[in-house]
Structure formats: structure tokens, C-alpha cells
Amino acid sequence: MEEGEEEPKKNEAHIWLSFIDMVSDITKISWDKIWDLGIIEFLNYAAYAKEKFNRQKEQIKRWKAKN
């Protein structure tokens, strides 16, 4: 860590690790390879993963409301 930089908060690190895990699940590549992705490519995958998660969550919510 360089001088003047703050350490990431525990919660922030958890969020990034969650996104890395989601991107890894979608792309079927290892965490090591995720670190090698460009930032735009990673963020595109992360946005897709988040939208997919939200869509599935909404579908489950609607299914539970029917039953």
C-alpha cells in the first residue's frame, strides 16, 4: 500500500470478491484469469451478472407470490 492510500473497508472487499465470484461463474474462468481482464470487460461482466441475479430474484419472488 502506498503512502496516502486508505485500506479498503472490510465490506468493500467483500463486494469486490462477490463480483469476482459472479464473473467467474458466468465466464467459467478461474479467479486468477479474472484479475487479468481489462477493467471495462470486467465491469461489463459484473453488470451482466448483477442484472441476471436481480432478474432471477424477481422471478422467484413472483413464483412465491403465486404459490
Backbone hydrogen bonds, N-H to C=O, Kabsch-Sander energy under -0.5 kcal/mol:
donor,donor_aa,acceptor,acceptor_aa,energy
5,E,2,E,-1.8
13,A,9,K,-2.1
14,H,10,K,-1.9
15,I,11,N,-2.0
16,W,12,E,-2.2
17,L,13,A,-2.4
18,S,14,H,-2.2
19,F,15,I,-2.2
20,I,16,W,-2.5
21,D,17,L,-2.3
22,M,18,S,-2.4
23,V,19,F,-2.7
24,S,20,I,-2.3
25,D,21,D,-2.2
26,I,22,M,-2.2
27,T,23,V,-2.8
28,K,24,S,-1.7
29,I,24,S,-0.7
34,I,30,S,-1.7
35,W,31,W,-1.7
36,D,32,D,-0.5
36,D,33,K,-0.8
37,L,33,K,-0.5
37,L,34,I,-1.5
42,F,38,G,-2.7
43,L,39,I,-2.8
44,N,40,I,-2.4
45,Y,41,E,-2.3
46,A,42,F,-2.8
47,A,43,L,-2.6
48,Y,44,N,-2.2
49,A,45,Y,-2.7
50,K,46,A,-2.5
51,E,47,A,-2.3
52,K,48,Y,-2.6
53,F,49,A,-2.5
54,N,50,K,-2.6
55,R,51,E,-2.5
56,Q,52,K,-2.4
57,K,53,F,-2.5
58,E,54,N,-2.1
59,Q,55,R,-2.2
60,I,56,Q,-2.3
61,K,57,K,-2.1
62,R,58,E,-2.4
63,W,59,Q,-2.4
64,K,60,I,-2.7
65,A,61,K,-1.7
66,K,62,R,-1.4
67,N,63,W,-1.4
